[in-house]
Amino acid sequence: MAGDVMSLTRLLELPGDLGALRGLDLAKLLDVARSVETDPMHQFVIQRWAPIHVGGLDLSFTNASFFMLLAAGVILLFLTLALSKRALVPGRMQSVAELTYGFVSGMVRDNLGEEGMKFFPFVFTLFIFIFVANLLGLIPGFYTTTSQLVVTLAMSMVVITIVLVVGFAKHGLKFLKLFAPSGLPILMYPLLVPIEIISFLSRPFSLAIRLFANMLAGHILLKLFGGFVISLAGLGVAGIAAAILPLVTNTAVTALEFLVAFLQAYVFAILTCIYLNDALHPGH
């Protein structure tokens, strides 16, 4: 009975007009609610918590907005607590903060050199925000903001905009050498230059889609195997026995998702460093 109540609660959270459900008896309502409970795509639905419309723009505060703010709040709280009592012999929180700082600073220094350390705050912010947002999405009932293409695309567009601004500000039109490397036979340039331009323009999309697709696919798998467990467990003793395999698989996928949460943040950050290096040294 508790499960039915939870399913109905989830059903009432669906956006849009529920008038189409009027007239259905309780059994049919429960069937619809259970389908929502096991629907792997329902977890990605954007829900308007505070509708805000300015002119023709929809600026509503949504569940995605809240969990982005929550990720920023968690990061701010963690760093504040970790660094509020700095000690020569660091505690656990200070050690984690210092290790994170050292890890990202080493990444930036290795790819950009000392000249590129001015971009450390930007790369550090990207890395820790994506990592924390990914981790929050693994908590049951929480929303995974990085599973939304518009979020990852917005971050990647910021990256490519900074690359263009820095490149042209530092090198002027010589930045265009990025698309025409020196030392090649002249006959190769008509073929190579368009390829380099297309490759450059595809960078923000590949950066965004890589993060979005990995988080989306991982959470769909978790929901599918979780749905198998729930469905099989409702079939009695035989169903419970059969549910052991998807339960073990779901546990393994969950462990893998923790690794993916870190790896995707790392890949996004290191590719950002590589793209920034192109802005600083376009001829290399």
C-alpha positions as CSV (number, residue, x, y, z in Angstrom):
1,M,0.0,0.0,0.0
2,A,2.9,2.3,0.8
3,G,4.3,1.7,-2.7
4,D,1.0,2.6,-4.3
5,V,0.8,5.9,-2.3
6,M,4.3,6.7,-3.4
7,S,3.4,6.0,-7.0
8,L,0.4,8.2,-6.9
9,T,2.5,10.9,-5.3
10,R,4.9,10.7,-8.3
11,L,2.0,10.8,-10.7
12,L,0.7,14.0,-9.2
13,E,4.2,15.6,-9.7
14,L,3.9,15.2,-13.5
15,P,3.8,18.6,-15.3
16,G,0.8,19.6,-17.4
17,D,-3.0,19.1,-17.1
18,L,-4.2,16.1,-15.2
19,G,-7.7,16.5,-16.5
20,A,-7.2,13.6,-18.8
21,L,-7.0,11.3,-15.8
22,R,-10.5,12.3,-14.5
23,G,-13.0,9.5,-14.5
24,L,-10.4,6.7,-14.1
25,D,-11.0,4.4,-11.2
26,L,-8.3,3.8,-8.5
27,A,-7.0,0.6,-10.2
28,K,-6.3,2.3,-13.5
29,L,-4.8,5.3,-11.7
30,L,-2.4,3.0,-9.9
31,D,-1.5,1.3,-13.2
32,V,-0.6,4.7,-14.7
33,A,1.3,5.6,-11.5
34,R,3.3,2.4,-11.5
35,S,4.3,3.0,-15.2
36,V,5.5,6.5,-14.2
37,E,7.5,5.0,-11.3
38,T,9.4,2.6,-13.6
39,D,9.6,4.9,-16.6
40,P,13.4,5.5,-17.2
41,M,12.8,8.9,-18.8
42,H,10.5,10.3,-16.1
43,Q,13.6,11.3,-14.0
44,F,14.7,13.8,-16.7
45,V,11.4,15.7,-16.8
46,I,11.8,19.4,-16.1
47,Q,9.2,20.6,-13.5
48,R,8.3,24.2,-13.1
49,W,8.4,25.0,-9.3
50,A,7.9,28.7,-9.7
51,P,6.5,29.9,-13.0
52,I,8.2,33.1,-14.1
53,H,7.4,34.7,-17.5
54,V,9.1,37.9,-18.7
55,G,7.8,39.1,-22.0
56,G,7.9,36.1,-24.2
57,L,10.6,34.4,-22.2
58,D,10.0,31.5,-19.8
59,L,12.3,32.1,-16.9
60,S,10.6,29.7,-14.5
61,F,12.5,28.3,-11.5
62,T,12.6,24.5,-12.1
63,N,13.9,21.4,-10.4
64,A,17.0,21.7,-12.6
65,S,17.5,25.3,-11.4
66,F,17.3,24.2,-7.8
67,F,19.8,21.4,-8.1
68,M,22.3,23.6,-9.9
69,L,22.0,26.1,-7.1
70,L,22.3,23.2,-4.6
71,A,25.5,22.0,-6.3
72,A,27.0,25.5,-6.0
73,G,25.8,25.7,-2.4
74,V,27.4,22.4,-1.5
75,I,30.7,23.4,-3.1
76,L,30.7,26.8,-1.3
77,L,29.9,25.2,2.0
78,F,32.5,22.5,1.6
79,L,35.3,24.9,0.7
80,T,34.3,27.3,3.4
81,L,34.4,24.6,6.1
82,A,37.5,23.0,4.7
83,L,39.5,26.2,4.6
84,S,38.1,28.0,7.6
85,K,40.5,26.4,10.0
86,R,43.7,25.9,8.0
87,A,46.2,23.8,9.9
88,L,49.8,22.7,9.2
89,V,48.6,19.2,9.7
90,P,45.4,19.2,7.6
91,G,42.2,17.4,8.7
92,R,40.1,15.3,6.4
93,M,38.1,18.1,4.7
94,Q,41.2,20.3,4.3
95,S,43.1,17.4,2.8
96,V,40.3,16.7,0.2
97,A,40.2,20.4,-0.7
98,E,44.0,20.6,-1.0
99,L,44.1,17.4,-3.1
100,T,41.4,18.8,-5.4
101,Y,43.3,22.1,-5.8
102,G,46.6,20.3,-6.5
103,F,44.9,17.9,-9.0
104,V,43.4,20.7,-11.1
105,S,46.3,23.0,-10.8
106,G,48.6,20.2,-12.0
107,M,46.2,19.6,-14.9
108,V,46.3,23.3,-15.9
109,R,50.1,23.6,-15.5
110,D,50.8,20.5,-17.5
111,N,48.6,21.5,-20.4
112,L,49.0,25.3,-20.4
113,G,52.2,26.0,-18.6
114,E,52.7,28.8,-16.0
115,E,51.2,31.3,-18.4
116,G,47.9,29.4,-18.3
117,M,47.6,29.4,-14.5
118,K,45.4,32.5,-14.9
119,F,42.7,30.2,-16.2
120,F,43.0,27.9,-13.1
121,P,39.9,29.5,-11.4
122,F,37.8,28.8,-14.5
123,V,38.9,25.2,-15.0
124,F,38.7,24.5,-11.2
125,T,35.1,25.9,-11.2
126,L,34.1,23.7,-14.2
127,F,35.6,20.6,-12.8
128,I,34.2,20.8,-9.3
129,F,30.8,21.9,-10.4
130,I,30.4,19.1,-12.9
131,F,31.7,16.5,-10.4
132,V,29.4,17.6,-7.6
133,A,26.4,17.9,-9.9
134,N,27.1,14.3,-11.1
135,L,27.4,13.0,-7.6
136,L,24.2,14.7,-6.5
137,G,22.4,13.1,-9.4
138,L,23.2,9.7,-7.9
139,I,21.2,10.4,-4.8
140,P,17.7,8.8,-5.1
141,G,15.1,11.5,-5.7
142,F,17.7,14.1,-6.8
143,Y,17.9,15.6,-10.2
144,T,20.9,15.2,-12.5
145,T,21.4,18.6,-14.1
146,T,24.3,17.4,-16.3
147,S,21.8,15.0,-18.0
148,Q,20.3,18.1,-19.7
149,L,21.9,19.0,-23.0
150,V,21.0,22.7,-22.6
151,V,23.1,22.7,-19.4
152,T,26.2,21.0,-20.8
153,L,25.9,23.0,-24.1
154,A,25.8,26.3,-22.1
155,M,29.0,25.3,-20.3
156,S,30.8,24.3,-23.5
157,M,29.7,27.5,-25.3
158,V,31.3,29.5,-22.5
159,V,34.5,27.5,-23.0
160,I,34.6,28.0,-26.7
161,T,33.8,31.7,-26.3
162,I,36.7,32.2,-23.9
163,V,38.9,30.4,-26.4
164,L,38.0,32.7,-29.2
165,V,38.2,35.9,-27.1
166,V,41.6,34.9,-25.7
167,G,42.9,33.7,-29.1
168,F,42.0,36.9,-31.0
169,A,42.9,39.2,-28.1
170,K,46.4,37.7,-27.8
171,H,47.2,37.0,-31.4
172,G,44.8,39.0,-33.5
173,L,44.3,37.5,-37.0
174,K,47.3,35.3,-36.4
175,F,45.0,33.2,-34.3
176,L,43.6,31.9,-37.7
177,K,46.9,30.0,-38.0
178,L,45.1,27.4,-35.9
179,F,43.3,26.4,-39.0
180,A,46.3,26.4,-41.3
181,P,49.3,24.8,-39.6
182,S,52.7,25.9,-41.1
183,G,55.1,23.6,-42.8
184,L,52.6,21.7,-45.0
185,P,52.6,21.6,-48.9
186,I,50.4,24.4,-50.3
187,L,48.2,21.9,-52.2
188,M,47.1,20.4,-48.9
189,Y,45.6,23.6,-47.5
190,P,42.4,23.7,-49.6
191,L,41.6,20.3,-48.1
192,L,43.0,20.8,-44.6
193,V,41.6,24.2,-43.7
194,P,37.9,23.3,-44.1
195,I,38.5,20.1,-42.1
196,E,40.2,22.2,-39.3
197,I,37.3,24.7,-39.3
198,I,34.7,22.0,-39.1
199,S,36.7,20.3,-36.3
200,F,36.9,23.5,-34.3
201,L,33.2,24.3,-34.7
202,S,32.3,20.8,-33.6
203,R,34.2,21.2,-30.3
204,P,31.5,22.7,-28.2
205,F,28.9,20.2,-29.4
206,S,31.2,17.2,-28.8
207,L,32.1,18.5,-25.4
208,A,28.5,19.0,-24.4
209,I,27.1,15.7,-25.9
210,R,29.8,13.6,-24.3
211,L,28.9,14.7,-20.8
212,F,25.2,14.7,-21.5
213,A,25.1,11.3,-23.2
214,N,27.2,9.6,-20.5
215,M,25.1,10.9,-17.6
216,L,21.8,10.2,-19.5
217,A,22.7,6.6,-20.4
218,G,24.0,5.8,-17.0
219,H,20.8,6.9,-15.2
220,I,18.6,5.2,-17.7
221,L,20.4,1.9,-17.0
222,L,20.0,2.4,-13.2
223,K,16.3,3.1,-13.7
224,L,15.8,0.1,-16.0
225,F,17.4,-2.4,-13.7
226,G,15.7,-0.8,-10.7
227,G,12.4,-1.2,-12.5
228,F,13.2,-4.9,-13.2
229,V,13.8,-5.4,-9.5
230,I,10.5,-3.8,-8.5
231,S,8.5,-5.6,-11.2
232,L,10.0,-9.1,-10.4
233,A,9.7,-8.6,-6.7
234,G,6.0,-8.2,-7.1
235,L,5.6,-11.7,-8.6
236,G,6.1,-13.6,-5.3
237,V,8.9,-15.9,-4.2
238,A,10.0,-16.9,-7.7
239,G,10.1,-13.2,-8.7
240,I,12.1,-12.2,-5.7
241,A,14.7,-14.9,-6.5
242,A,14.8,-13.7,-10.2
243,A,15.2,-10.1,-9.0
244,I,18.6,-10.9,-7.5
245,L,20.5,-10.7,-10.8
246,P,19.2,-7.2,-11.8
247,L,19.7,-6.1,-8.2
248,V,23.4,-7.1,-8.3
249,T,23.7,-5.6,-11.8
250,N,22.2,-2.3,-10.6
251,T,24.6,-2.2,-7.7
252,A,27.6,-2.7,-10.0
253,V,26.3,0.0,-12.4
254,T,25.9,2.4,-9.4
255,A,29.5,1.8,-8.4
256,L,30.5,2.4,-12.1
257,E,28.5,5.7,-12.1
258,F,30.6,7.1,-9.3
259,L,33.7,6.5,-11.4
260,V,31.9,8.0,-14.5
261,A,30.9,11.1,-12.4
262,F,34.6,11.8,-11.8
263,L,35.8,10.8,-15.3
264,Q,33.3,13.0,-17.1
265,A,34.3,16.0,-14.9
266,Y,38.0,15.3,-15.6
267,V,37.5,14.9,-19.4
268,F,35.5,18.1,-19.6
269,A,38.2,20.0,-17.6
270,I,41.2,18.6,-19.5
271,L,39.6,19.2,-22.9
272,T,39.0,22.8,-21.8
273,C,42.7,23.0,-21.0
274,I,43.6,21.7,-24.4
275,Y,41.3,24.1,-26.2
276,L,42.7,27.0,-24.1
277,N,46.2,25.9,-25.1
278,D,45.2,26.3,-28.7
279,A,44.2,29.9,-27.9
280,L,47.5,30.6,-26.3
281,H,49.7,28.8,-28.9
282,P,47.7,28.5,-32.1
283,G,50.7,27.6,-34.2
284,H,51.6,24.5,-32.2
